[in-house]
Amino acid sequence: MLVSVISMKGSPGVTTFAVALAARWPAPARPIVVEADPSGGDIAMRFSLQSSPGLVSLAAAARREADSGLLWRHAQALPGGLPVVAAPPDADRARGALLALAPSSHSHTGVLRNAANAPDTVVVADCGRIDHATAAMGIVRESDVLVLLTRAHADDLAHVARRLPVVGRWTPRPVLLLVGEGYSPTEVGRELGVLPLGRVPHDEHGAAVLRGGRARLRWTRSGPSHSALGKCAHRIATFLAPTSPSLPPRIPVLPPQMPPPVAMRPVDEHAVRGGRTS
């Protein structure tokens, strides 16, 4: 399974949530994170990883071989053991590596898609902020599920509203997640015509662990399995997993003429079902 995590505007925590999603993916799947952000990576710096192996070495090796185990050979382990293929912080190098990994006329599937086809494998791709010209678009279009993160504020949602019809054509199963406080899922669903799958809670403590703060000790004692963010990621991952009895719905394409917008009322995160995702 190949899962892409993206945003349309700002920095709603795509990398942090991608790591949380993979870390809490239900067994028996083997998850791996690939930092596929064309603007450059953060994971290597956050967790003091080596510059190689990673996305650049993967792109170089992919010119010579394309077996499903290639991705794993270019991964490093985070403190909890989660394998990750980290991107370089330099945007030009990251973009070059992604372009080299993109599906081409010589390869029917990309390296990430090939790895994701292996039994019990889940590839979670952090594609960052995206548009139609991004170097990560090939990965997005090959994904089984696209997770779109957005803050629940008027300006962020305005960007999402304009792009939803296009997003719905990028992948068979796009889902929408709200991040932090703001408009309620019901209000967002009424306004956009798309009901968000849930809300990612504001959890600074849990996010700090997933950003590498005192990495190994904190990952063990208060990491993804214990934090509110980690518990949210587990619920989302369980829903998205192929063994789930219900698969996420396709984002409906918005009609050409929308009804007059309903004034949306900001709500406190803690007032929305205790910050839970549903």
N, C-alpha and C positions, 0 to 999 in steps of 0.2 A: 504494500500500500504506500502511495506517495501523497503526503499532505503538505501543502504550501500554506505558510502563514504570512499575511501581508497587511499593509495599511495603505490608505489613500492620502493621508495628510498628517503632518506632525510626527511625533514619536510616542505612540501609545503603548510601547513596551513589547514590540513584536519579538525581538530576540529573547527577552526574558520569558515570554509566554511560550515560545517555541521550545525552549529548554525545559520548562515546566511540563509541557504537553508530552514530550518524549520521555522525561523522567518518570512520569506517572502513567504511561501507557500500560494497559492491563496485559498480564502474562497470557499466553506464552510467547507473545510477539517479541522480537528483538528490535528495539528502536535505535535509531542513529540520527543525530542532528547534522544537517549540512547548512553552513552559513553561506547563503547564496545572495547576499545583499550587494548590489552593484556599487553602493556608496562606500563599501569597505566594512571590515568586520570588527567586532568588539570582544568576542569571546576569548581570543588568545591573550589579549591584554588583561581582561578581567580575571582570568584563571592562571596567568603566568605560564602559558603553554609555549612550547618551542615554535619557531617560525615554520618548521617543517617536521613531519608531513602535514598537509593541509590542502586547501582548495587549489593552490598553484601546482603542487606536486601531483595532485589528482589529474588536473588538466593535461599536464605533460605526459603522464603515464597513459591517459586515455587515447593518445594518438597511436599507441602501440598495441594496446589490448583493451578488451571491453567485457571481460567476464564479470559476473555478478558479485564476486568477492573483492573487486578492485576498490570499491568505496571503503570497505573496512580496513584495507591496508594503508589508507591515507588518513586514518582517524587517530585522535589522541583521546585519552580518557579524562573526564571531569572527576572531581573528588568522589562522587558517588558511584563511579564506574561507567557512567553514560558516555558512549563514544561520540565524538564530534569531529567533523571536518571543518576546521576554522578557516575563515577568509583572511587575507592580509588586510591591515588597516588602510592601506593605500587604495583609493578608489580605482585608479587606472589599472593596477594589477588585478584587483578583484574583478573588474569588468572584463578584462582580457581573458581571465581564467573562465569566467562564465560563458563568454562567447565561444571559447574552445570546447566547452562541455555541451553546448547547445545541440539539439538534434540537427542532422544535416542530411543532404541527399545521399551521403555515403553510409549513413546509419539511421535505420528506421526508428530507433529509440535512443534517448540520451542515456548517459551513464547512471543518473539517479533513477530513471525509470527502469532501467535494466536491473539495478540492485533491488528496487522495490518489488519487482516481479518474483523474487526468490521467496520460498515458503517462510511464513512467520516473520517477515521483515517489514518494518515500518520506517520509512525515510521521512523525517520532518524537515522541510526546507524553510529556513528563515529567509524570505525574499525581500524583506524590508519594505520601504515605500515604493509603490509601483505605478507605472503608467504603461501605455501600449508600446512604448519604445524601449522599455527596460531590457537589459541584457538577461534578466531572469525570466522573461516571458516564455521561453521555450519550456522551462521547468513548470511554470504555472499551467500551461496548456496541457501538459502531460499528467497533471495531478489527478488523483481520484477525488480528493476533497480540497477545497480552497477555504481557508479560515480568514475572514476579513475582520480585523480589529479596528474599532473606532471609538474615540471618546464620545460620550453622550451629550455633547454640547452643540449648539445651533450651527456654528461655523463648520465644525467637523462633519456634522450630518448633512449639511448642504453639499459638501463635496461628494459624499457617498451617494446622495440622491441622484446627482447628475450622472454617476458612473454605473449605477446598478444594472441598467439594461445591458451594458457591455460585459460587466463581470459575470452575469448569468450565462454568457456564451463562451466564457473562457474555460470552464470546467463543468463536468456533469453535476457536481454537488458542492455548490458554494454555500457557506453559512456565515452569518453575521453575529459578531460578539461585541457587546458594549464594554467599555473599560471605565471603571471608576464611577464617581457620582455624576448625576445629570438627569436627563429625561428618562422616564421609566420605559421598560421594554414595550409595554402596551402602547404608550404614546408614540414611541418610535415606529412601532408596527403600523399604527393608524396613519402616521404621516408618510412613511415610505412605502407602504403596501407590502412590507416584508417584516415578519415577526423575528426579532433576534433570538438566537438559540439560547442566550443567557447573558449574564453580566459577570465580568471579571472584577473581583473586589479590589479596592485599594488596600494593599497589604505591603507596606514598606519593609517590614521585617522579613517577610517571605521573599520579596523581590531582592533584598540585599543578599540573601543566601544564594539566589540564582544568578546574581551578578558577581559572585566570587568573594564576597566579604568574609574574611576568616574561613576560607572555603571548606577545608576538609572537616574541621570540628563542627562548624555550624551546619554543614550539609547532613552530618550524622545526627545531631541532636535536635535541630529545628528546621530541617530541610524540607524538600517537596512533600514528603508524606505527612508532615505535621502542620505546615502553614496553611492559612486560608487560601492563598494562591495555589498551592499544590493540590489541595483538596478540590478546588474548582477545576483545575486542569485534569484531575482524575475523572471527574464527572463528565467533562467534555470528551476526553479520550475514550471513555467507556461507551459513550453514545456514538462516537464516530467509528469505533472498531468494527471490523467486518462481522464479528460474532454477535453484534448488537441486533436485537430483533427488529429495531426500527432504524432506518437509514435517514440521514439528514435530508430535508426536502430541497428541491431545486429552488433557487431564488427566482421568483416570477419576474418576467420582463414587465416593466412599468408601462401602462397604457400611454398613448400619445397625449391625451388630455387628462390631467389629474384633477380631482375635485378641489375646491378651495381648501387651503391648509387649515388645520385646526390648531389653535394656539396651544402650544405644549407647555406644561408646567414642570419646572425643574423639581427634582425630588432628591432627598438625601439618600445616599447609598445604603445607610443602615435602616432606612425606612422601607426598603424594597426587599422584603422577605429575608431580612437579616443578612443581606449581602450575598445570598445564595444565587446560583445560576439557574433559574427556571422561572 
